[in-house]
């Protein structure tokens, strides 16, 4: 059990700061406040509704266990699309967000307004 706890602590210490660092840069590119990335749960709402421009229903789906896996992947695909990135990059955001969100945040890619593909 101790090994699992250490693994989870190291995993969290690596992944959480990476995603937050990326969100701190991605949110302002999408016209959202940078500080929203630091507020638990609200940051997910801003990502889904403010950045991906999906309906509030998608935010609810991201919170439902099991359903959240598919919903989170689709939300990240939409975030990638909003920045002109490929679906493969969207999968990278979903699966390796601690690498891909900083890549997106520190890139010169611009946010693209438009209608949502999956919602609304």
C-alpha positions in Angstrom: 0.0 0.0 0.0 2.9 2.4 0.7 4.2 1.9 -2.8 0.8 2.9 -4.3 0.6 6.0 -2.1 4.1 7.1 -3.2 3.3 6.4 -6.8 0.1 8.5 -6.6 1.9 11.4 -4.8 4.7 11.5 -7.4 2.2 11.2 -10.3 0.1 14.1 -8.8 3.3 16.2 -8.2 4.2 15.8 -11.9 0.9 16.0 -13.7 -1.1 18.6 -11.7 1.4 21.4 -12.0 1.9 20.7 -15.7 -1.8 20.9 -16.4 -2.2 24.0 -14.3 0.8 25.8 -15.9 -0.7 25.0 -19.3 -4.2 26.2 -18.3 -2.7 29.5 -16.9 -1.6 30.2 -20.4 -4.5 28.6 -22.4 -7.4 30.3 -20.5 -6.3 33.9 -21.3 -5.8 33.0 -25.0 -9.5 31.9 -25.0 -10.5 35.2 -23.3 -10.9 33.6 -19.8 -9.3 34.9 -16.6 -5.9 33.2 -15.8 -6.9 32.8 -12.2 -9.8 30.6 -13.1 -7.2 27.8 -13.7 -6.4 27.8 -10.0 -10.0 27.3 -8.6 -10.9 23.7 -8.3 -14.0 22.6 -10.2 -14.5 26.1 -11.5 -11.4 25.5 -13.7 -13.1 22.5 -15.3 -16.3 24.5 -15.9 -14.3 27.3 -17.6 -12.4 24.7 -19.7 -15.7 23.1 -20.8 -18.0 26.1 -21.2 -15.5 29.0 -21.7 -12.7 27.5 -23.7 -14.3 24.5 -25.5 -17.5 26.6 -25.8 -19.7 23.5 -25.1 -23.0 23.6 -23.1 -23.2 23.2 -19.4 -24.5 19.7 -20.0 -20.9 18.7 -21.0 -19.6 20.1 -17.7 -22.1 17.8 -15.9 -21.1 14.8 -18.0 -17.4 15.4 -17.1 -18.4 15.0 -13.5 -20.2 11.7 -13.8 -17.9 8.6 -13.2 -17.3 6.4 -16.2 -19.2 8.8 -18.6 -16.4 11.3 -17.7 -13.8 9.4 -19.6 -15.6 9.8 -23.0 -16.8 13.3 -22.2 -13.3 14.5 -21.2 -11.8 13.1 -24.4 -14.4 14.9 -26.5 -14.0 18.2 -24.5 -10.2 18.0 -25.1 -10.8 17.3 -28.8 -12.9 20.4 -29.0 -10.2 22.5 -27.1 -7.6 21.3 -29.7 -10.0 22.2 -32.5 -10.5 25.7 -31.1 -6.7 26.2 -31.4 -6.5 24.8 -34.9 -4.9 21.6 -33.7 -5.5 18.0 -34.9 -7.5 15.3 -33.3 -4.3 13.6 -32.3 -3.3 16.7 -30.4 -6.7 16.6 -28.7 -6.0 13.0 -27.6 -2.7 14.2 -26.3 -4.5 16.9 -24.2 -6.8 14.2 -22.8 -4.2 11.5 -22.1 -1.0 13.5 -21.4 -2.4 16.9 -20.5 0.6 17.7 -18.3 2.7 17.8 -21.5 0.2 19.0 -24.1 -1.4 21.8 -22.2 1.9 23.6 -21.6 2.8 23.0 -25.3 -0.5 24.6 -26.3 -0.2 27.4 -23.7 3.3 28.4 -24.6 2.8 28.0 -28.4 2.0 30.9 -30.7 -1.3 29.2 -31.7 -4.4 31.5 -31.5 -7.8 30.7 -30.2 -10.5 30.5 -32.9 -14.0 31.6 -32.1 -16.9 29.6 -33.7 -19.7 27.3 -33.0 -19.1 24.2 -30.9 -19.0 20.9 -32.7 -20.3 18.6 -30.0 -22.7 20.8 -28.0 -25.2 23.7 -27.7 
